[in-house]
Amino acid sequence: MEGILDNDPFGAKQTLDIGGKKATVYRLKKLEELGIVNLSGLPYSIRVLLEDVLRNIDGEIITAEDVKNLAKWSPESVPASDIPFVPSRVIMQDFTGVPAVVDLAAIRSAMQRLGGDPKKINPVIPADLVIDHSIQVDYYGTSYALHCNEKYEFHRNKERYEVLHWAQKAFDNMRVVPPASGIIHQVNLEYLAPLVHVVRKGSEDVAYPDTLVGTDSHTTMINGLGVLGWGVGGIEAEAVMLGQPYYMPIPEVVGFRLTGELREGVSSTDLVLTMVQMLRKHGVVGKFVEFFGPGYRTLDLADRAILANMAPEYGATMGFCPVDERTLDYMLQTGRSREHVDMVRKYCKEQGLFMKQDSPEPAFSSTLELDMSTVSPCLAGPKRPQDRIAIQEMSKVFHQAMKEAFEAKSRKSPNGDVDYGRWLGDGGYSIAGSPHHTGIVKVKCADDVSVTHGSVVIASITSCTNTSNPSLMMGAGLLAKNAVERGLKVKPFVKTSLAPGSRVITDYLTEAGLMPYMEALGFHVVGYGCLTCIGNSGPLNEAVSKEIEKKDLTVAAVLSGNRNFEGRINSQVKANYLASPMLVVAYALAGTVDIDLSTEPIACDPNGQPVYLKDIWPGKETVDRYTKDFVTPEMFEEEYSSVFKGTSLWRELNAPSGLLYDWDKDSTYIQEPPFFKDFPLEAAPLADIRDARVLVMVGDSITTDHISPAGSIRTSYPAGQYLLSKGVDEKNFNSYGSRRGNHEVMMRGTFGNVRLKNRLTPAKEGAWTVYLPTGEEMYIYSAAMKYVESGIPLVILAGKEYGTGSSRDWAAKGTQLLGVKAVIAESFERIHRSNLVGMGVLPLRFRDGENAENLGLTGTETFDIQGIDNLEPYGELTVVARDAGGKQKQFTVVVMLNSAIEVEYYRNGGILHKFLRDRVKGE
């Protein structure tokens, strides 16, 4: 966006001395002096957004009017207009980054075919890609687990890693953090984020806040550092990388006021799980959440990062933590230079972005308040992060879920067979007014170690959410120490794992002398990456697996992650619970979730004496002392000094080179996607969708894991059959997430979750549908291809919160490749809706109070969607549904396109399609 710096209609541009440096600053206070805004009344997050728009005025795409619109923000009236946001950088992980790199490579190839200059296809906005999502827990509980898992990781992902190695050299303005460095969000928090940039632009140094978008939902973790940023679809991120602004509605901002302090024995994980439940109930989808209050000021930045990380779980666009002295303390603790930190302080104070002790509290659209002293230890599950469970209620809630599942099964079963193994409904469960069912035998302090309902078969300290926090990790190490000293052991059927979010964690646990105790309980380091939280938990012990299958057991996973959706963690584990690292260790020792850890013994010592959780729980004073003594800036400086070099496995890759990627038609990991092949320079005119059939009809809370699973590939499913046909052994299938560079796998895996409940096939779970013209049951992929061959367009019918979960671009790409032209839902998750638009799939919403059920739709009808030729943002279209007898139902749907630019994206068949056409025409 050249020339932006020359546009300064408000006279806000000024050269200032910030921390001993002369730099150009776009002063927000100038807008206040002009009477355009009352800066102190704005939430801090809106102030950062306002600076971005002010600095990037170019008179065409971003205008002075955009600044004025945003400056009008008030709690009473949020301006109903979109603004263009230009992030300072983009961040990706490899699951979502590989498709982005493959798309960029494909655009380069298409650019050359169309007679353009492929060298012009580079990230315009700086991009970082952190490889952290591909390692799997194949080996665990041993000293060699890390080495073997990393070696297996490179064996499985060689082709993927070669394309990323190529991209590191082929593209300007892109950095790649190799495998075995840590989790994307923790590396971002501890190293990549400068908080304030000072960058040479033309003849001047320009200072401005760090802002970003990322191709992972939990990009919001960086909000804990006071950085404005959130997760977007991979398609949107690619467009931003290529210089397109990100268009967004001006958001409401919900203030979350924290008071009091956490009690002894309560962790910041307990705090965030409590907040997730509160904010979900309040309703914050599409909104910013901003933290403030006297309790907020007492929280260390690592605790704030946890609150910010789980913004996707409470539904917000982001959870913003304003900058204060604790922010700067963290920057120094993690090895940033004092000179840089002084510059950040001076800049933020100059711009009104620094929260002082006496700063007035901003005005918010609405406000929630939580006294942190009321928070108690808890978990969340068994399949949604917002379903909080106090530890004293854990056994009761688990039994109730089993009871409801049993009753539902009995109602459906013709012969009344008892089966505790199935879950009820799509959206969680309720325990209101229900007695504590006692149909399952409980093992308290006995020696019985057989697997049964409620057995914990996975206990994993994993994910950026908690491993970023030294206090939580020290707490887990100290609890392990206390447990080992009492002679306790983890039950033999528990698969234990420790996946640090950065290598620094291993350093300080080792320096503190706690690693041997973790390892004594089986919590050896298995890898540096997302692992269990993303579904890379690896296979269970074979004997345990067979026992689960034989008895159809509902077993449990307890993990320190942020996601526990159905089918995500492990296909054999139906009950998944989020918890602090300390509670992960505790439940591994107990071996069951069918226990009240507040009153029942966690286990018995070798002398038969009961040991309670309170006996081994480390005190806050001890945790704080260990954290202060053993977490040092030198550790961060040392580990990050060579972060881009990678291990010898990375350095020894035989990666291709050159401007264009050399596509290998025999690769099962990387294929040139079909999106830009036979590409017309002119988009076809918009037209109505006629005679469409329903491919999938689903209920509420369908996640992107349901639509595009990231985990294991079943041999019997279409993706597995494809890989077998290519000569790939089942043991080398890897995961869907690792094969996102190959559209042939991903389109076959679309709607391939084993827990998907398609209402067209109510008797079957999984990737099944009915090919409606003949009434045949078949795989969704197979039916879609028959529809495509017949020229029949497809639609999806859905309930509330369609597409919730990870920002997974293949959930939209796969949908488009299956021939789906529109999705009609009661509501959409923000990122998935954007991704659908980005791939030319029309998102439509039922009118308030209407849904497929009360409209009498069965999913077997033929659909016409009328009025598309006159498409407008938030306009209305008419849908006519005809049943087999010719009877018609007519209803109105709302067009979920947010702006005129989104209409243009849809008209062109997607964001990248529009970008390529514009680039070729601009040659």
N, C-alpha and C positions, 0 to 999 in steps of 0.2 A: 504494500500500500504506500507506494512512493508519493512524496509530496505532502503527506499529512502534516508534517511538522511545520509547513509553511502556512497552514491555515489556523489562525488564532483570532476568531472574531470577537472574543471576550477580553483580549489582552491579558490572558492568564499566564502566558509563557514568560518565565523570568529565570535568570541565572542566579543561583544561590550557592552559598558555601554550606555543604552538608557533610559534616564529619571530616573537615579538612580537604574536601574536594569541591571544585567548581562544577556545577551541573545544571542543566536546564530542567526546570520543574514546571509542571502545569498546575498552577496554584488554585486549589479549591476555594481558598479564602477570597480570591478575586470575585468569584461568583457571589459570595456573601456580601462583599463590598458593593457590588452592583445591584443588590437587592433581589437577586434571582433565587437564592436559597437561604434557609436558616440551617447552617451546617450542623450545629450542636443538637438540633432536633431530629436529625436523620440517623437511622441505624448505621453502625459502622460499615456493615456490608454494602449498603446503598452508597455510602461515601466512596468506597473503593470502586464500585461500578461506575459512579459518576466521573471519577478521575479518568477511567478507561475511555469513556465516551468523549469527554472533553479533549483528551490528548490525541484522539484518533480522528478528529474532524477532518474531512477532506472536501466538504462542500457538495459531494455527490452521493456517495453511499452513506456517509455519516455527516449529519448537518448540525448546525446550531440549534435547530428545532428539537433534535433528539436530546441534546443537553437540557434544554428548557423543559421538555416533557418529563425527563427523569427527575429534574430538580423540583418538580411539583409534587413529588411523592409525599403523602401524608397518611396517617392511620385511617383517616376518614374517607380518603379518596385516592386510590391507586390509579394513576393514569391508564386508561384502557388502550395502550398502544405498545407496539413492539419496539425494541431497541436493538441496534446491532452491537454486539460485544466482540472485541478483538482480543483474545487471550494472548499473554506474552509467550506462552509455550503450550505444547501438547505432550501428554505422557501416555504411554501404552505399556501393557504387558503382552507376553508373547501369544497367549490364546487369541487375543483381539488384535495384537500387533502383526502377526503373520498375515491374516487376511488383508490388513491395511497395506503392508508391504507388497503383497501379491497384487492387490488392486493398483497400486502405484506402478508396479512393473508392467501390468497389463495396459494401463493408460499410456505408458511410454511406448509399448509395442503398437498400440492403436494409433498413437500420434504419428509414428513413423509410417504406418500403412496409409494414413490419411494425408501424408505429404508434409506434416509439421516437423518441428524440431524436438526430438525427445529429450534433449538436454534441458529444455525448459520445464520439464516435469520434475520438480524438487520440492521438498517442504519449504514454504516461504516463512512460516512460523517455526522456530526451533522445536524439534521433537526429540524426546528421549524414549527409548524402549528398554524395559527391564525384563529380562527373561527369568520368570519365576513360577510359571504355571504348569510346567511339564514334568517335573520330577514327581515320582510316585513312591509310596511306601511299599516296596516289594520286600525289603529286608528291614528288620526292626529288632530291638532288644539285644543287640550285640555291638561290639566295638567296631566291627567291619561294615555295619549297616550303611553308614554315610558313603563310604567308598563304593560299595556295590550299587547303591541306588544311583549315585552320580554316573557311574560307568554304564549302567543300564539305561539311564536317561539319555546319554549321548548315542548309545546304540539304537534306541527307539527313534530318536529325533534328529538323526544325522542330516536328513534332507531339509528339514525345517530350519535347523541351525545354520546350514549352509546358505540358505536364502537370506537369513538375517545377517550372516557374516558378509555376504555380497552387498547387502543394503548399506551396511556400515561404511563401506568404501565407495559405493556407487552413487549415493545420494549426498548432496550438500545439506548441511544444517540438520543432520541426524546423528545422535549418539546412541550406542547400544551398550547396555550394562549386561555383561555375559552371565551365564548361569552360575549358581553357587555363590551369589553375592548377597541375596536377601529378597524380601518381598517388596514389590514395587512401591507400596505406600510408605513402608518404613524407610526404604532407601531415599525416597523423595523427602520424607520428613527430616531424616538425619543428615542428608547430604545435598541432594539436588536443588532444593528450594532455597533461594537467596533471600526471600521475603521482600527485598527491594533490589531491582536491577539498576545498574549504571552501564549504559550501552552506548557505544559510539554510533551516532546517526548523522551521516554527512560530516559536517565540520564541528559538531558539538557532542558532548556527553549528555545523555538524557537519563534522568532518574525517574523511575516509576515503579508501582507495586508489582510484585509477582502475582500473576493470575494465570489460570490454566483450565483446560478441559482434558479429561482423560477417558480412555476407552475401558474403564473399569468403574463399576458403580461406586466403589469405595475410595475413589479419588478424593472424596470429601474429607478423608482423614487429614489432608493438608490444611483444612480449615482450622484445625487445632492450633496451627502456627500463625493464624491470622491471614492466610493466603486465600483469596477468593478463587474457588474452583469446584467443579463437580464432574460427575460422569456423564458422558454423552455416548450416543451410538458410534460404532466404528466408522460408519459412513459419514456422520457429521464431523467426526474428528479429522477424517481425511480431507474434507472440504475446508476445515479451518487450517490445517497444515498447508493447504494449497492457496491460502490467502483470502478465503471467503469468510466474512463475518458470521458469527453465530447469532441468529436472530432469536430473541426471547421476549416473552411478555414481561412487562415490569412486574416484579413479584410483590406479593404481600410479605411482610416480615413478622413472624411470631416471636415475641420475646420470651425467653425461658429464664426466669429469675431463680437463682439458687441461694438458699440461706443455710445457716447451720454448718455442721461438719459431720462427716461419716463417723459412725460409732466404731469402737474396737471390734474387729472380726468382720467388718463389712468392707467390700472392695469396690473399686471404681467400676468393675464389671457389673456388680449388683446395681450400682447407680444407673448405668446406662440401660440395663434391661428394664429397670423401673421406668426410666424416661421413655423408652421405646413404647411401652404400653400406654403411658399417658399421652404421648404425642399422636399415636395412632388413633386413640379415642377422640382426641381434639380435632384431628383432621388437618394435616399440613402438606398434603400432596400438591406439588407445584409451587410451594412457598419456601422462603428462606426461614430458617430458625436461627436466632442469635442469642447467645448466652450472656448473662450479666448478673449483677447482684453481689452481695458480700460473700456468699459461699463460692461463687465463681472465682473471686480473687484469691481464694485459699487453695485452689486446685493447681497442682503442678501441670506443666504442659503435657506430659505423658498421659495424665488423666483426661485432660481436655481433648487430646487426640482421639481417645476412645469414644467420647461423646460425639465428636465430629464424624468419626469413621462410620458409625451406624446410622447416618442420615437416611440411607436407602431403606433401612429397616423401619424407621419411623415415618418414611414416606416423603421427607422433605427433599428439595433440590440440594440443599446443603445445611450444615449446622455450624455456624460461624462463631469463632472465638476471637474477639478483638485483641489487638496487640497491647501488651503491658510489660512491666518489668520482668514478670515470670517468663514471658515469651523470649526476651533477650537473654535471661539466665540460661534457658534451654539451648539457645544457639551457641553460647559459650561452652556449655557442658558437652555439646556434640562436636566441638572442634572448629567452629567458625572463628575467624580471627576477630580480635577485639576491635581492630580498625573498621572492619566491615559492620560489626554490631553497633559501634558508635554512629556510623553513617545511617544505619537503619533507624536508630533512635531519633536522630536529628530530622531525618526525612519525615517519619511518621508524626512527630510532634508538629512540624511545620505544616503538614497537610491535615491536621485534625484527625488523624487515624490512630492516635495513641490514647488508650484509656488510662487516665490518671486516677489516683485515689479519690480526688474530689470532682471528677468529671460528672456533669449532669447525665442522668439516665436518658437515653433516647426515647422517642415515642415509637410504639409498635402497633401493628394492625390488631393484635390481640396478645394477651400475656398469660402464661402459666407460671405457677410458682411451686417449688418443691423444697421442703425443709429436709436437707440431706441426713439429718439425725433420725429421720423416720424410715430410712431405707434399711432393708434386712437382706441377709444372704438369700440368693435365689438362682434359679435356672430358667431357661425358656425352651418350650417345645410342646409336643414332640415333632412338630413340622412347621412351626412359624415362629419367627423371632419375637413377635409381640405377645406371645402366650406365656406370660411370666408365671413361675411357680415358686413359692417360698419353699425352702428346703424341708420345712416341717410338713408341707402338704404334698411332697413328692410322691410318696407311696400311695396316698389316697387318690391323687390325680391320675397316676398311672393305672391304678385299678379301675377308676371310673372310665377312662378311655377304653380299656379292655372290655369293660362291661357293655359300653355302648356299641363297640364294634361287634361283640357277641350277639347283642340283641338285634342289630341291623342284619347280621348274617343269618340269624335264625328266622327273621321275617322273610328273607329272600330265599332261604334254602327250602326246597320242596320236601325234603325228608327230615328237616329240623336238626341236621348235624350241628354239633357244637364246634365252633372254630373261633378261637381268640385271635387269630392271626391277621385279621383285616381291619383297616381303619375306616372310620365313618366320614363320609362327606368330603367336601373340597376345602373347607375353611376352618379346621381346628375342631374344638369341642367345648362343651360347657359342663361344669360340675354343679351348677346351681340346683339346690334342692334334692340332690341325689345322695343316697346312703353310700357308705364306704363298702364296696363289694369285697368279699373275702374269699373268692373262688380260687386264688392262687396260693400255694403253700410258700411261706416266707422262710428264708434261711437267714438267721441272724448271726449267731456266733458259733455255728457248727462247722464241721470239716467238709461238708458236701460242696463240691466244686463243679457239679454238673451244670450244663447250660440249660436254662429254662426261660420262661417268659420274664422279661425285665433284666436279664443278664446283660452286663456291660461288656460288649465284645470289642469295642473300640474306645480307647481313652487317649485323646490326642491334644497336646499343647501345640497349637497351630494358629496361623492367621495373624495378619497385621493388627487386628483389633486389640489383642492383648499382649502379644510378644514384643510390641513396641514399648511396653511399660516396664521399666526396671524394677519397680516396687512389686508388681505382680509376679515377675519372673523370679525375683529374689524370694518372694513369699512361697512360690511353688518349691524352690530349692530347699528352703528352711523347713517346710512341711515334710518334704521327703526325708530330710535329715532326722527330724523328730520321729518319723514313722520307722525308719530303719533302726534307729537307736532303741525303739520299743520292740524290735524283732518282727515287724509286720512285713508282709509280702503281697504283691499283686496277684490276683487270681490267675491261674494258668491260661484261661480262655480269653483273657483281655489282650488285645493288640495295642500295645503302648507305643507312643511316638512323641518325639520332641522336634519340632521344626522351627528353629529360631527365625525371627524376621530379619535379622542381620547377623553377621559374623561377630559383631561386638558382644552379643548376648553370651555366646560361648566363652568369649574372653572373660567377662566379668563373673560368670558362674564358676568358671575354672579358677580364677584368681581368688574368689571368695571361698574356695574349697567345697562347693556344693555340688559340682558335677558328679563326683563319685556316688553321692547319695541318690541323685536322679537316676543314674545308671543302675544302681543296685535294685531299683524298682522297675527297670526296663525302659526308662525314659532316656534312651540314648539318642543322640542327634541322628536324624534320618535324612536330613537335607535342609537346604536353605531355600525355602519357597513356600507356596501356598498350601500344597499337599492336601491334607484331609478336608479342609474347609471348601476346596473347589471340587471335591469328589475324587481326588487322587489318593484315596486311603489304601488302595491296593487290595489284594485278595485276603480274606480271612484264613486263619488256620484251617487246613483241609478237614480235620475232624470236627471242628466247630461248624464249619460250613455245612457238612453233611447232616449234623444234628439239627441245625436250623431248618434245612430242607425237609428232613424226615418228619419232624414234628410240627412244621409250619409255625415256628416260634416267632413271637414279636420280641426281638432283642433290641438293645439300645447302644447308641454311641453318645459319649459325652466329650465335647470338644470346646476349646476356647476360641471358637470362631464367631462368625457373624451370620452365617446362613445355615439353615437346617431343613430346607424344603424336601418334599417327598422325592425319593429316588436319587438325591444328590450325593449324600455321603458315601453310601455303599448300597448296592441293589438288594442286599440281603438284610439290611438294617432298616426297620420301619419306624423306630422311635429314636429321634435325634435331639439331643439337648445341648444348648449353649450354656457355658459356665466359665467361671474364672479359672486360670491355670491351677490355683490351689484346689478348687473343687474337682477339677479333672483328676488330679492325683488322688483325692479322697475317694471318688467313686471308683477309680481303678482298684483301690485297696478293698473297698466294700464289695465290688464285683457285681453290683446290682443297683438299679434305680428304685427298686421296691424296698425302700428303707427311709426312715426318718432320721437323718443324721443329727438332728438336734437333741434326740432322746435315746436313740438306739446305738449300741456299740458299732463302730465301723468294722471291727474285727477283734480277734483275740490274740494276745501275744503267745509266745511258745509255752508259757506256763498256764495257759488257759484263762488269763486275766483279761477282762474286757477292756478295750481301748476305745475311747470316744473321740469324736472330732475335736472337741474342745481341748483334749489332752495333747494333741499334736499341732494345733493351730498356732502359727507364730504370732507373737505380739507385734503391734505396730511399731513400737520403739525399736525392737530388734531389726525389723525389716528396714526401717529408716536408717539405722546405723550401718547395716550392710550396704545399702544403696549408696550412702554418702562415702563410705570407705573404699568401695571397690568399682564404682562406675566413674571413669576418668576421661577427660577430653582426649588424652593421648591415645586411648583405645580407638576412638572414632577417627582421629587423624591417621593412625597407622592403617586401619582396615580400609579406609576410603582413599588412601594415597594411590592405590593401584587398581581401583575398582573397574576401570574400563579395559584392563589387560586380560582378565579372566584366568582360569586355570589352564594347565597344560593341555587338557582335553579340548578346550576352546581354541587355544592358539595353534593346535596341530590340525585343525579342520582344513580339508582340501576344498575350500570354497571357490565358486566361479568368480570371475571378474569381468569388467566391461560395462559399457553404458546400458546395454539391453540385457535382460535376463534370458539365458538360454533354456527355454522350456523343454523339459524331458517328458515326452508323451508316455513313457513307461513308469513314471513316478506315481506312487500311491499317496504321496504327501502334498506335492505341489503341482498344480495344473493351472494353465491359463484359464481364468473364469470366462464364461460366455457373454458377460454383460456388454463387452465392447467389440465383439466380433460381428462382422456384417453390419457395421454401425452406420445408420443413416445420419447425414448432417442436418436434416430437418426433422423435427419431431412430428409425429402424426397428430392430427387434430383430436381433441377430446371427444369421446362418444359415450353413450349410455352402455351399461353392462346388461346384456340380455340373455335370457335362458340359462342363467347360472345355477349350479347345483352346490349343495353344502358338502364340503369335504370333511369338516370336523365341527361338532357342536359340543361345547363345553360349558361348565358352570363358572363359579367365582374363583378368584385367586389362582388362575392359571399362570404359572411362572415361565420365564424364559428357559428354565430347566425342563419344563414339560415340552416346550416348543422345540428347543434345540439342546438336548442334553450334552453335558461335557464329559460324562464318565465313560464307563466301559461299553464296548460294542458287543452285542449278542450275536453269536454265530448264525442263529436262525433269522435274524432281522435283515432287511435289504442291504444295509451297509456292510454287515458281516458277510453276506453272500457275495457282494461285490468284491470285497477284499480276498475272499477265498478264490474267486474266479481269476484274480490277478496273481495267484500263487503265494499269498501272504498267509503264513501259519497263524492259527488262532492266538498262540502265545505272543505273537508280534503285532496283534491288532492295535495295541496302544489304546488311546481314548478318542472320543469324538473331538474333544478340545484340542488334541494334538494334531488332528487331521483337518483343521479348518482352512488349510491352504488348498484343499482338494474339494471342489464343489460336488464331484461325483459321490463322495462319501457323505458330505454334509446335507445334500438335498435328500438322500436316502435316509438320513438320520433325523430329518425334520419331523416333529411330533413322534419321535422314537423313544420317549420316556416310558419305562416299563410300568409306571404308575399312572399314566394318562388315562382319564376316564372320558371316552368319547360317547356321548349319549346316543349316537347312531348304533353303537354296539354295547348296550348296557350290561351284557353278560360277560364282557371281556375287558380286562385292563390292558393297556399297552398300545402299540402302534397300529390299531385296527380301525377300519371303517367299513361302510357299505358302498359298493359301486351301485348307485341308485338306479341307473337304467336297467340293470338286470337283477338287483337285489343280492348280489354276491358279497359275502364278507371277504375282505382281503386286506393286505397291508396298505396303509395310507399312501405310501409312495407308489405302489402298484396301481392303486385306483387313480391317483393323480395323473400318472402317465397315460392311462386309458382315456381320461378326460381330455388331456392335452392333445392326444392323437385324434380325438373326435372333435376338437375345436370348441369344447364346452368350457366356459369360464367357471371359476370356483369362488365361493365365499366361505367365510368362517363365522359362526354364530357363537357368542361368548357372553359371560356374565360380567361381574364387577372385577376391577383390578386386573384386567387382561394384560399379560406381559410384565408382571411384577418380577423383581429379582435383578439378576446381573444384566449389565448393559451389553447384550449379546447380539452383535450385528447379524450373525447367521440365523437368528430367530426370524429376522425379516428377509434376509437373502434367500433362505431355504423356502420360506413361505412364497416368495415371488417365483422361484424356480419351479415350484409345484403347480404353478398356474393360478394361484389365488389372486383375484383382482381387488377384493375388498374384505375387510373384517368389520363386522357389526357387533359391538359390545356395549355393555352398560357403562363401563368406564375403562380407561386405559392408563397403564403406568406411563409416566412421562417419557422415559428414554425409548421404550419400545414403540410408542406412538411415532416419535420422531424417526426412528429407524424404518418403520413401515413407509412413511412418506419418502424417506431417502431412497427407498427401493421401488417407488412408484406403485405401492399398494395403498389403496384408499382406506383410511380409518374412519369409520362412521359410528356414531353413538345413538343408541335408542333415546327417545325423549324421556325426560324425568318421569319416573313411575311406570315406565313400560320396559318389558323385556320379552325374550322369546317365549317364555312360559305363559305370561298373561296375555300375550298376543295370540296364543294358540298355535305357535309354530312347532312343528315336529322335526324339522330339518330335512324332511323328504320332499319338500316343495321345490318348484322351479322359481327362480327369482329374477325380476327385472329391477334395475336401479336406474331411475330416470332423473334427468336434469343435470347430468354431469357436464354437458356442453356449456352451461352457464354457471360453472363452479365458482363459489366465493368462500372466503374464510368464514367459518362458523355459519355458513348458509344451511339450507335444508334441501334434502332430496326426497323423492317419493320412491318407496319400495313396494312392488307388487309381487305377492307370493301366491302361486297357483298350485293347488294340490293335484293329485292324480286324476281326480274327477273333474278338474277344470274350475273348481270353486276358488275365488280370489279373496285374499286379504290384502288391504292396502294400509300402509303406515308410513310415518315420516321419520327420517333420521337426520341427525345433525352432522355436518361435515366437520371433522376434527383436523382441519388445516388451520394453523394459527395466524397466517399472514399471507400477503400477496406473494412473497417470495416462495412460500411453501406451495402455493398453487402452481408457480412456475416449475418448481422441482417436480411436482406430480405430472405436470404437462409434458415434461421432458423425459419422464420415466425414471427420475431419480436425481439426486444431487450431483453425483459424479458424471452422469450423462450430460447434465447441463454444463458442468465445468469443462468437459472435453469439447463439447460443441463450441463453447465460447472461446476456448484456447485455439482451436483450429481456425475459427472464423477471424480471430484476432491476429493471425500470422501475417 
